[in-house]
Amino acid sequence: MTQAFDAKRNQVLALDLKGTAFQRRVWSELLQIPRGATTTYGGLAARIGAPSASRAVGSAVGANPVCFVVPCHRVVRGDGTLGGYAWGPEMKAAMLAEELGVTPPAP
């Protein structure tokens, strides 16, 4: 069981995420990325103790079953570009912009 904090509602959500042990480790680490901050797939891989597993981390991030609760939009490519997102790069950019309180870039 994992817990996520919903800042807008000031509540802790209990999450029973189904996935491999590796996926759950990645998803748990996603919850540690502060609102408005980003990390890279390689950085996330290093944070979970698997520095050479950035592609596997990318797959686990992409398999996140609750994207709006477990903030996979906060993970970007090593070159700083947004990378993939289930709802498209525009939505990813908009979510990050909202967290920062800025206007999202035009598509």
N, C-alpha and C positions, 0 to 999 in steps of 0.2 A: 504494500500500500504506500503510495506517495502522496504528499500533500502539496498543494499549490495555494498561494495567497492571491486572492482576488482584490486588488487595491481599490477598484471602483466600488466594490460592495463591502470592503473591510471585513472579508470573510476568508476562512481557510477552507479549501475544497479538498475532500478526500478523493483520491484518484486510484482506481484499480486498473491500471493499464496492462493490457495483454500484449506481450511481445517476448522476444528472446531476452536472455539475461543481458546481452550486449545492448540491445535496443533500449531496455529499461535503464541501463546505466547512462546512455546518451541522453535519454529523455529527462532523467533526474538532473543531469548536469545543465540541460537547457533551462531548467527552473532557477538556476543560480545566476543566470545572466541578468544583470539589472535592467530595469525598464529604461529604454532610450540608449542602451549600450549594444554593441555588436561584438561578435568574435568570429573567427574564421573556422572553417571545417578542420584545418590543421591544428588550430589553437584548441578547439574542442577535443580533438583526438588526444592532444598532449595532456589536457586537463583530466581526461579519464585514464591516463596512464598507457595509452596506445598511440604514441606519436607517429607511427607509420601507417595508421589506419584511417587516414582522412577520407578515403573513398567509402569505406565501410560506415564511417560516421555520417557521411552524406546520405547514404542509403537509409540509415536509421532515422536521420532527421526527416527524410522524405516519407518515411513510414509512420510518422507521428499521427496517431488517430485523433488527437484533439488539438489541432493547430492553434486555436484561439485561446486555449488555456495553457498549453505547454508551448512557450514562445519560440517556435522554430524560425520565425521571420527574423530573428536577431542573429542568424548565422549567415555570413557572407563569404564570398570567394577570397582566396588569399590575396588577389590583386585589388580587393576593395569593392569590386562590382557586386551587385546583388545576388546573382546566381538564380537558381530555380526556386519556384514556390508553387504549390498546388493551385492557387488562384491567380497565378501570373505575377510578373515582376511589378506591375503597376500597383497591385494590392499590397505587395511586400513593401514597396516604397511608401505607400500611403500609411501603412501601419507604423512603420518606423517614424515617419514624419509626425504622426499623431502623438506618438510617445514623446517626441521632442518638442511638441507644440509649435511646429513650423508648417508651412504650406508645402505639400508634396510637389516634387518636380513634375513638369508636364511630360506626358508620354511621348 
